[in-house]
């Protein structure tokens, strides 16, 4: 059943989206002013134990609601949902694989297309970080009308993680680096060798299946199969995804991709005036998501989803 609120003619409906195995993904469908059916976008979050607004406990990206609001102002509906085991969606997050996240995205895309308020042939996908990688797969296999990739990598997962580790290490004391590299290499090997959903690594319960599947996935063959318009944006100050992967995306997408390497933008979609570092995230997250980025994305989609 659809339940929700209306503010300034923008409606928010609370839905449950059935996953392939029947689990109910708790979701929000935001509808713009005016009569439907409307064009729409499925919003896919980044990695971790994140809800429909890309929040993970005290780490609050607060991406979902402002993104939905900007899209609605451009006449575009949007669907976002809590991941398994997060927020109002049942399940154990620790046992959910990378491919499970992809399958849930596909189920949500089908549900969005079939909603009576939505124009089924004008539905796009938008993902941030891990969500951008799932958006690549959906764009190649599920025939959305357009795809937006925010901070998405374009290399095998293990290579993307090693680039990230090397970049993050630049902010650590140099005498520690050889030890940390050895530890990281050993832990990755242990994760790759696991066969269970979860494992204990360094005393912590780790989602081992997610790590195995993410490390093994190479998005490049899917990028080469995408038949729809693509917008790819990565911040020049991203220390978790190589901004140089934008060139790979542009080269591989058959029709080419519009790419933006945005000055000052970080992986958490806020701008920084100083050196890029994950240690600045706590401070940067006090600010809202970059407004120029949101307007660029919404304006681009408004043209492609006519």
C-alpha positions in Angstrom: 0.0 0.0 0.0 1.2 3.5 -0.8 1.3 5.9 2.2 3.0 9.2 2.5 3.0 12.9 2.8 2.6 15.9 0.5 4.7 19.1 0.7 4.5 21.9 -1.8 2.8 19.6 -4.2 5.7 17.1 -4.0 4.4 13.7 -2.7 6.4 11.2 -0.7 4.9 7.7 -0.8 6.2 4.9 1.5 6.4 1.6 -0.4 7.6 -1.9 0.0 9.5 -3.2 -3.0 9.5 -7.0 -3.3 13.0 -8.4 -3.9 13.5 -11.5 -6.0 13.4 -13.7 -2.9 10.3 -12.0 -1.6 12.0 -9.8 1.0 10.3 -6.4 1.3 12.7 -3.5 0.7 11.3 -0.4 2.6 11.3 2.5 0.1 10.3 6.0 -0.6 8.9 7.1 -3.9 9.1 10.9 -4.3 6.7 12.3 -7.0 6.9 15.8 -8.5 4.1 18.3 -8.7 1.6 17.8 -11.5 -0.2 14.9 -13.0 1.7 11.7 -13.9 2.9 9.5 -15.2 6.3 11.0 -14.6 9.8 10.2 -15.6 11.8 8.7 -12.8 15.2 7.7 -11.4 16.2 4.8 -9.2 18.8 5.9 -6.6 21.4 3.3 -5.6 23.5 4.0 -2.5 27.2 3.5 -1.8 28.7 0.7 0.2 28.1 -0.2 3.8 25.2 -0.5 6.1 23.3 2.4 4.6 19.7 3.4 4.5 17.6 5.1 1.8 19.3 8.5 2.5 22.8 7.0 2.3 23.2 7.2 6.1 25.1 4.6 8.2 24.6 5.3 11.9 26.4 8.4 12.8 28.0 8.7 9.4 25.3 10.7 7.6 25.7 11.3 3.9 22.2 12.8 3.8 22.1 12.3 0.0 18.7 10.8 -0.6 16.3 13.5 0.4 18.1 16.5 -1.2 18.6 14.5 -4.4 14.9 13.6 -4.5 13.9 17.2 -3.9 16.1 18.6 -6.7 14.9 15.9 -9.1 11.3 16.7 -8.2 11.8 20.4 -9.0 12.9 19.2 -12.5 9.8 17.1 -12.9 11.4 13.8 -12.1 10.2 11.2 -9.6 12.7 9.1 -7.7 12.8 5.8 -5.7 15.2 5.1 -2.9 15.3 2.2 -0.4 16.8 0.9 2.8 19.3 -1.9 2.2 18.7 -5.4 3.7 19.1 -5.3 7.5 19.1 -1.5 7.6 16.4 0.9 8.7 12.9 -0.6 8.0 14.1 -3.4 5.7 14.5 -6.8 7.5 17.5 -9.1 7.2 21.0 -9.5 8.4 23.3 -6.9 6.7 26.4 -9.0 7.5 25.3 -11.8 5.2 24.3 -9.7 2.1 26.5 -10.1 -0.9 27.6 -7.6 -3.5 25.5 -9.5 -6.0 22.6 -9.4 -3.7 22.8 -5.6 -3.7 22.8 -5.7 -7.5 19.8 -8.0 -7.6 17.8 -5.8 -5.2 18.6 -2.8 -7.4 17.2 -4.7 -10.4 14.0 -5.6 -8.4 13.6 -1.9 -7.4 14.0 -0.8 -11.0 11.3 -3.2 -12.1 9.0 -2.0 -9.3 9.6 1.6 -10.3 8.8 1.0 -13.9 5.6 -0.8 -13.1 4.2 1.9 -10.7 1.1 3.6 -12.2 2.5 7.1 -11.5 5.7 6.4 -13.5 6.3 6.5 -17.3 8.0 3.1 -17.7 10.1 4.1 -20.8 11.5 7.1 -19.1 13.2 5.6 -16.0 17.0 6.1 -15.4 19.4 4.8 -12.8 21.7 6.8 -10.6 24.3 5.4 -8.2 27.0 6.7 -5.9 30.2 4.7 -5.2 29.2 1.0 -5.0 25.8 2.1 -6.3 27.4 3.6 -9.4 29.0 0.2 -10.2 25.6 -1.5 -9.9 24.2 1.3 -12.1 26.7 0.3 -14.8 25.5 -3.3 -14.7 21.8 -2.2 -14.8 22.5 0.2 -17.7 24.1 -2.7 -19.6 21.5 -5.4 -18.9 18.2 -3.8 -17.8 17.8 -1.1 -20.4 17.1 2.0 -18.4 16.7 5.3 -20.3 19.9 6.8 -18.9 22.6 6.3 -16.2 24.3 8.6 -13.8 27.5 7.4 -12.2 28.7 9.4 -9.1 32.2 8.4 -8.0 32.1 5.0 -9.8 35.3 3.0 -10.4 36.1 1.4 -13.8 38.6 -1.3 -13.0 38.4 -4.7 -11.2 37.3 -4.4 -7.6 40.6 -5.6 -6.1 42.5 -3.0 -8.2 40.1 -0.3 -7.1 40.6 -1.2 -3.5 44.4 -1.2 -3.9 44.3 2.2 -5.5 42.2 3.5 -2.6 44.5 2.0 0.0 47.5 3.6 -1.6 45.8 6.9 -1.7 44.6 6.8 1.9 48.1 5.7 3.0 49.5 9.1 1.8 47.9 10.7 4.9 49.5 8.3 7.3 53.0 8.4 8.9 55.5 7.0 6.4 57.3 4.6 8.9 53.9 2.7 9.3 53.4 2.2 5.6 55.4 -1.1 5.0 53.7 -2.7 8.0 50.2 -1.6 6.9 50.8 -2.8 3.4 51.8 -6.3 4.7 48.8 -6.4 7.0 46.4 -5.3 4.2 47.7 -7.8 1.7 47.4 -10.6 4.3 43.8 -9.6 5.2 42.7 -9.4 1.6 44.1 -12.8 0.9 42.2 -14.2 3.9 39.0 -12.6 2.6 39.5 -14.0 -0.9 40.0 -17.5 0.6 36.8 -17.5 2.7 33.8 -19.5 1.6 31.2 -18.4 4.2 28.9 -15.3 4.3 30.8 -13.9 7.3 34.2 -14.2 8.8 36.3 -12.8 11.7 39.1 -10.6 10.5 41.1 -8.8 13.1 38.4 -9.7 15.7 35.6 -8.0 13.7 32.7 -9.8 12.0 33.1 -9.0 8.3 30.7 -9.5 5.4 33.0 -11.9 3.7 30.7 -12.7 0.8 30.3 -9.0 -0.1 34.1 -8.6 -0.1 34.8 -11.7 -2.3 32.2 -10.7 -4.9 33.2 -7.0 -4.9 36.9 -7.8 -5.3 36.2 -10.2 -8.2 33.9 -7.9 -10.2 35.2 -6.1 -13.2 32.8 -3.4 -14.5 34.6 -2.8 -17.8 32.8 -5.4 -19.9 29.5 -4.0 -18.7 30.6 -0.4 -19.5 31.3 -1.6 -23.0 27.7 -2.8 -23.4 25.8 0.2 -22.2 23.5 1.5 -25.0 22.1 4.5 -23.2 23.4 8.0 -22.3 25.8 8.1 -19.4 26.8 11.0 -17.1 29.9 10.2 -14.9 31.0 12.6 -12.2 34.0 12.1 -9.9 35.5 14.7 -7.7 39.1 15.8 -8.4 39.7 15.4 -4.6 38.2 11.9 -4.4 40.6 9.7 -2.4 38.5 6.5 -2.7 38.0 6.3 -6.4 40.5 7.3 -9.1 39.2 10.3 -11.0 41.3 9.0 -13.9 38.7 6.2 -14.3 36.5 8.8 -15.9 38.7 8.5 -19.0 38.1 4.7 -19.0 34.3 5.2 -18.8 34.3 7.7 -21.7 36.4 5.3 -23.8 34.4 2.1 -23.1 30.8 3.3 -23.3 29.9 2.7 -26.9 28.2 6.1 -27.5 30.7 7.9 -25.3 29.9 9.3 -21.9 29.7 12.9 -20.6 32.3 13.1 -17.8 33.0 15.7 -15.2 36.1 15.8 -13.0 34.8 18.3 -10.5 37.4 20.6 -8.8 37.4 20.4 -5.0 34.7 17.6 -4.9 35.4 14.7 -2.5 34.0 11.2 -2.5 31.3 12.2 0.0 30.0 14.8 -2.6 31.1 17.8 -0.6 33.8 20.3 -1.7 37.0 20.9 0.2 39.3 23.9 0.1 42.2 22.0 1.6 44.1 18.7 0.9 41.9 15.7 0.3 41.7 13.3 3.2 39.2 10.9 4.8 40.1 12.7 8.1 38.2 15.7 6.8 35.0 13.8 6.2 33.6 14.5 9.7 33.9 18.2 9.2 32.7 18.2 5.6 29.6 16.2 6.4 28.4 19.2 8.4 27.7 20.8 5.0 25.0 19.7 2.6 25.6 17.8 -0.6 27.1 20.0 -3.2 24.3 22.0 -4.7 26.0 22.5 -8.1 26.4 18.7 -8.4 22.7 18.1 -7.7 21.6 20.6 -10.2 23.9 19.3 -12.9 22.6 15.8 -12.4 19.0 16.8 -12.4 19.3 19.1 -15.4 21.1 16.4 -17.4 18.4 13.8 -16.5 15.6 16.2 -17.3 16.8 16.3 -20.9 17.4 12.6 -21.3 14.2 11.4 -19.7 11.8 13.5 -21.7 
